[in-house]
Protein backbone atom coordinates (compact mmCIF):
# COMPACT_ATOMS: atom_id res chain seq x y z
CA UNK A 1 0.00 0.00 0.00
CA UNK A 2 1.52 3.30 -1.09
CA UNK A 3 1.49 6.86 0.25
CA UNK A 4 -0.31 9.18 -2.16
CA UNK A 5 0.17 12.93 -2.42
CA UNK A 6 -0.73 15.89 -4.62
CA UNK A 7 1.60 18.10 -2.58
CA UNK A 8 4.31 18.11 -5.25
CA UNK A 9 2.25 19.31 -8.19
CA UNK A 10 -0.96 18.82 -10.13
CA UNK A 11 -0.45 15.11 -10.76
CA UNK A 12 -0.84 12.72 -7.82
CA UNK A 13 2.24 10.70 -6.95
CA UNK A 14 2.33 7.42 -5.01
CA UNK A 15 5.39 6.61 -2.91
CA UNK A 16 6.21 3.07 -1.86
CA UNK A 17 6.19 2.19 1.81
CA UNK A 18 9.61 2.78 3.35
CA UNK A 19 10.59 5.52 0.89
CA UNK A 20 12.46 8.65 2.01
CA UNK A 21 12.07 11.76 -0.14
CA UNK A 22 14.36 14.81 -0.14
CA UNK A 23 12.60 18.05 -1.13
CA UNK A 24 15.24 20.56 -2.22
CA UNK A 25 15.03 24.22 -3.13
CA UNK A 26 14.64 27.62 -1.50
CA UNK A 27 14.02 27.27 2.24
CA UNK A 28 10.48 28.64 2.54
CA UNK A 29 9.30 26.89 -0.62
CA UNK A 30 10.51 23.44 0.40
CA UNK A 31 9.15 23.77 3.92
CA UNK A 32 5.69 24.54 2.55
CA UNK A 33 5.90 21.50 0.27
CA UNK A 34 6.81 19.30 3.24
CA UNK A 35 3.68 20.53 5.03
CA UNK A 36 1.62 19.91 1.88
CA UNK A 37 2.82 16.29 1.67
CA UNK A 38 2.45 15.65 5.41
CA UNK A 39 -1.05 17.14 5.31
CA UNK A 40 -2.16 14.30 3.05
CA UNK A 41 -1.84 11.92 5.99
CA UNK A 42 -5.17 13.17 7.32
CA UNK A 43 -6.97 12.22 4.10
CA UNK A 44 -5.67 8.65 4.23
CA UNK A 45 -6.10 8.18 8.01
CA UNK A 46 -2.37 8.00 8.55
CA UNK A 47 -0.42 9.67 11.33
CA UNK A 48 2.01 12.53 10.72
CA UNK A 49 5.11 13.32 12.77
CA UNK A 50 7.01 16.54 12.10
CA UNK A 51 10.47 17.33 13.42
CA UNK A 52 10.65 21.11 13.29
CA UNK A 53 14.02 22.83 13.64
CA UNK A 54 13.02 26.46 13.21
CA UNK A 55 9.25 26.82 13.56
CA UNK A 56 7.62 26.66 16.97
CA UNK A 57 4.82 24.18 17.53
CA UNK A 58 2.11 26.86 17.41
CA UNK A 59 3.21 27.76 13.88
CA UNK A 60 3.32 24.08 12.95
CA UNK A 61 -0.23 23.48 14.13
CA UNK A 62 -1.40 26.62 12.33
CA UNK A 63 0.17 25.38 9.08
CA UNK A 64 -1.76 22.10 9.33
CA UNK A 65 -4.98 23.94 10.19
CA UNK A 66 -4.61 26.20 7.15
CA UNK A 67 -4.51 23.06 5.00
CA UNK A 68 -7.53 21.55 6.72
CA UNK A 69 -5.22 18.75 7.84
CA UNK A 70 -5.07 19.14 11.62
CA UNK A 71 -6.10 16.08 13.61
CA UNK A 72 -4.79 16.11 17.18
CA UNK A 73 -5.10 12.34 17.38
CA UNK A 74 -2.90 11.81 14.32
CA UNK A 75 -0.28 14.60 14.53
CA UNK A 76 2.84 14.65 16.68
CA UNK A 77 5.45 17.43 16.75
CA UNK A 78 9.07 17.35 17.87
CA UNK A 79 9.95 21.00 18.48
CA UNK A 80 13.73 21.47 18.31
CA UNK A 81 13.70 25.27 18.60
CA UNK A 82 14.60 25.25 22.30
CA UNK A 83 11.40 27.02 23.31
CA UNK A 84 9.59 25.99 26.47
CA UNK A 85 5.93 25.09 26.44
CA UNK A 86 3.26 22.49 27.18
CA UNK A 87 3.45 18.80 26.28
CA UNK A 88 0.47 19.17 23.95
CA UNK A 89 -0.98 21.94 21.79
CA UNK A 90 -4.70 21.76 20.99
CA UNK A 91 -4.52 18.10 21.97
CA UNK A 92 -1.58 17.16 19.71
CA UNK A 93 1.41 15.65 21.56
CA UNK A 94 4.59 17.74 21.61
CA UNK A 95 8.15 16.69 22.39
CA UNK A 96 10.64 19.49 22.99
CA UNK A 97 14.40 19.50 22.43
CA UNK A 98 16.89 22.21 23.27
CA UNK A 99 18.62 22.35 19.90
CA UNK A 100 18.39 21.18 16.27
CA UNK A 101 21.73 19.53 16.95
CA UNK A 102 20.26 17.04 19.42
CA UNK A 103 20.11 14.18 16.95
CA UNK A 104 19.92 11.50 19.62
CA UNK A 105 16.95 13.29 21.15
CA UNK A 106 15.22 13.44 17.76
CA UNK A 107 15.57 9.69 17.33
CA UNK A 108 14.35 8.90 20.83
CA UNK A 109 11.35 11.23 20.74
CA UNK A 110 10.41 10.02 17.26
CA UNK A 111 10.35 6.42 18.51
CA UNK A 112 8.20 7.45 21.48
CA UNK A 113 5.65 9.18 19.25
CA UNK A 114 5.45 6.19 16.90
CA UNK A 115 4.80 3.92 19.91
CA UNK A 116 2.22 6.35 21.30
CA UNK A 117 0.19 6.39 18.08
CA UNK A 118 0.35 2.61 17.72
CA UNK A 119 -0.75 2.11 21.34
CA UNK A 120 -3.63 4.55 20.75
CA UNK A 121 -4.83 2.49 17.80
CA UNK A 122 -3.96 5.10 15.19
CA UNK A 123 -2.29 2.48 13.03
CA UNK A 124 1.26 1.91 11.93
CA UNK A 125 1.23 4.00 8.74
CA UNK A 126 2.91 7.35 9.22
CA UNK A 127 4.42 10.23 7.28
CA UNK A 128 7.53 11.64 8.93
CA UNK A 129 8.87 15.09 8.09
CA UNK A 130 12.08 16.92 8.99
CA UNK A 131 12.11 20.64 8.28
CA UNK A 132 14.88 21.22 7.76
CA UNK A 133 18.09 19.27 7.18
CA UNK A 134 19.78 22.59 6.42
CA UNK A 135 19.20 23.80 9.96
CA UNK A 136 20.57 20.54 11.36
CA UNK A 137 23.74 21.12 9.32
CA UNK A 138 24.19 24.49 11.01
CA UNK A 139 24.48 22.72 14.37
CA UNK A 140 26.51 19.64 13.47
CA UNK A 141 29.09 18.53 10.91
CA UNK A 142 28.10 16.81 7.69
CA UNK A 143 29.56 13.45 8.70
CA UNK A 144 27.48 13.32 11.88
CA UNK A 145 24.38 14.47 10.00
CA UNK A 146 24.95 11.81 7.34
CA UNK A 147 25.15 9.04 9.95
CA UNK A 148 21.98 10.28 11.62
CA UNK A 149 20.07 10.50 8.33
CA UNK A 150 21.30 7.07 7.26
CA UNK A 151 20.05 5.46 10.47
CA UNK A 152 16.82 7.47 10.46
CA UNK A 153 15.91 6.62 6.88
CA UNK A 154 16.74 2.97 7.57
CA UNK A 155 14.19 3.07 10.38
CA UNK A 156 11.64 4.59 8.01
CA UNK A 157 12.36 1.84 5.49
CA UNK A 158 12.05 -1.02 7.97
CA UNK A 159 8.85 0.44 9.45
CA UNK A 160 7.14 0.92 6.09
CA UNK A 161 6.78 4.66 6.75
CA UNK A 162 7.16 7.63 4.37
CA UNK A 163 9.88 10.21 5.07
CA UNK A 164 9.88 13.77 3.74
CA UNK A 165 12.98 15.90 4.37
CA UNK A 166 13.59 19.53 3.35
CA UNK A 167 16.95 21.02 2.36
CA UNK A 168 18.07 24.31 0.82
CA UNK A 169 21.09 23.47 -1.39
CA UNK A 170 21.96 27.16 -1.64
CA UNK A 171 23.00 27.13 2.03
CA UNK A 172 25.72 24.48 1.56
CA UNK A 173 28.72 23.64 -0.59
CA UNK A 174 28.26 21.10 -3.37
CA UNK A 175 30.09 18.31 -1.55
CA UNK A 176 27.74 18.61 1.43
CA UNK A 177 24.71 18.64 -0.85
CA UNK A 178 25.88 15.53 -2.70
CA UNK A 179 26.60 13.73 0.59
CA UNK A 180 23.10 14.43 1.89
CA UNK A 181 21.44 13.52 -1.40
CA UNK A 182 23.06 10.09 -1.33
CA UNK A 183 20.98 9.11 1.73
CA UNK A 184 17.59 9.37 0.04
CA UNK A 185 15.65 7.16 -2.35
CA UNK A 186 14.36 10.08 -4.39
CA UNK A 187 14.44 13.85 -4.62
CA UNK A 188 11.96 16.54 -5.61
CA UNK A 189 13.99 19.51 -6.87
CA UNK A 190 11.93 22.70 -6.86
CA UNK A 191 13.12 25.60 -8.99
CA UNK A 192 12.50 29.32 -8.49
CA UNK A 193 9.27 29.11 -10.52
CA UNK A 194 7.91 26.34 -8.30
CA UNK A 195 8.29 23.63 -10.92
CA UNK A 196 9.16 20.18 -9.55
CA UNK A 197 11.67 17.73 -10.99
CA UNK A 198 11.08 14.39 -9.27
CA UNK A 199 13.88 11.88 -9.73
CA UNK A 200 15.11 8.64 -8.16
CA UNK A 201 13.20 5.52 -7.16
CA UNK A 202 10.35 4.43 -4.91
CA UNK A 203 7.51 6.35 -6.55
CA UNK A 204 5.13 6.31 -9.49
CA UNK A 205 2.53 8.62 -10.96
CA UNK A 206 -0.73 7.69 -9.25
N, C-alpha and C positions, 0 to 999 in steps of 0.2 A: 504494500500500500504506500503510495507516494504522498509527498507534501506539495500541494498545489498553491500557486500564487499568481496574482496579476500585479504584484507590487514592483515588477521590473519593466513594465511596459504594457502595451495594449493586449498582447497575446499571452494567454495563460501558459505557465511553465510548471511542469511537474518534476520535483526533485526526488531521487531515490532515498529511501530510509538510510540514515548513516552518512549522508552527504554533508560536507562543510563548504560553504560558499563565501568567497571574499568579494565584498563590494568595494570597488576602488574609484576614487575621484575626489573632487573638492569636498572638504570636511562636512559642511552643512548638508550638501546634496546627498552624500552617502549615508549620513545618519538618518535622514528622512526616509530613504529607501529601506533601511534596516527596519524602521518602525512600520513601514508599509507591509513588508514581508511578514514580520512578527504579528501584525494585526490580523493576518489571515488565519491565525490559529483559532480565533474565536468562531469563525465561520465553520470550521471543521471539528469543533469540540476537542481541540488539542490544548495543551497548556503552553504558556510562553514564559520564558525566563530571560530577563535582560540584565546584563552586567553593564552598568553605566559608569563611565570614568569621568565625565565632566558635566552631566546634567543631574541635578538633584531629583529625588524620587517624586516630588510634587510635579515637576516638569514632565517626568516620564509618564505619570498617570494621566496628565493633561493631554499628552500626545496620543495616548491610546483612546481617550475619550473623544478627541476631535475626529478620530477615525471610526467612531462607533464600535470600538473593539475592546472596551474595558470590561473585564469580568473578574471581579476580585477573587473568585474561586479558582481562576485559571491563569492568573498572572502573578509572578514573583519577581522582585527587583533586588539586585545586589548593588547598592549605592556605594561606589568607591571614592566619592568626593571628599570624604572626611568630615562631612556635616553630621551633627547629632540630630536625633529625632526619634519618633516612635517606631515600634517593631511592626507596625502595619499602617498603611495609608488607605483610607476608604475601604478597609477590609482586606486589602492585598498585603501579603507578607513581605516584609522588608528586612534584608540583611545589610549591615553597614560595616564598611571597612575604612581604615584611616587613610589609605593611599591607593592610587591605581597601580602602584608597584607591589602590592601585597598579593602576589600570584598564588601563594599557598592558600591564603584566605579565600580567594576567588574559587579555587577548586573545592575547598571544604564546604563553603556556603552553597555552591552550586549543587553538590551532592546532597546536602540537607534539604534543599528545596525540591529536588527530584523525589526524594523519599517522602517528603511531606505530601506532595500531590498524589503520589501513588497510594499512600496510606489513606488519603481522603477520598479515594475512589475516582480521581480525575483522569485516570488512565496513564499509560506509559508512553504516549506519543507527545513529544514536546518540540517546540522551536526555541532555540537558544541563541540569543544575540549578544555580541560584544561591541559596544560603541564607546571608544574606538581602540583599535590596535595601535594607532598612532600615538595616543596619549600614554598607553602602556610603555611604548618605546621611549618616551620622555623620562620615564622613571626607572628604567632598567636597560641593560645592554641587549643587543640584538641576539646574542647567543642564548642568554637566559630566556628571552621572549620566545625564541624559536623552540626551545625545549618545552616550555609551558604550552605553547600552541600545539606542538606535536602530540603531547600527552592528552591535551584537552580534546582535540579533534579525534584522537583514537577512542576516547570515551564516548564521544558522540556517535562514532561509527559502530562501536560494539553495542550501544544502547538503542540503535535504530532511530536516533533523533535527527534533527535538521539544524545545522549551525549556520549562522549568518554573522559575518564579521566585517566591520567597516575599517577602511584605511585610506588616508590621504597620501598618495605617493609623492606629492609635491613637498611634503615635510621631511623627506628622507633621501639619502643618497641611493643610487641605483642598486648598489650591492645589497643594501638593507632591504629594499623593495623586492628584489629577486629572491632573497632568502626567505622572506615572509610568504611570498607567493607560492613557494615550493611546498608549503604545508597543506595547501587546500586542493580539493578535488576540482573546483571550478572557480571562475572569476567573472564577475559582471563589472566591466569597465565602463564608467559613465563619463562622457565628455562634457564640455562646457555648455553644449546645447541640450543636455539631458538625454541624449541618445545612448542606448545600452548595447554593448558588445559582449555577449555571453559566450564564454569559451571554456573548454575543459570537458570533464565527464561527469556522469551522475545525474543528468537531467534530460528532459525531452520536452518538446512543445506539446502542451496538453490539448 
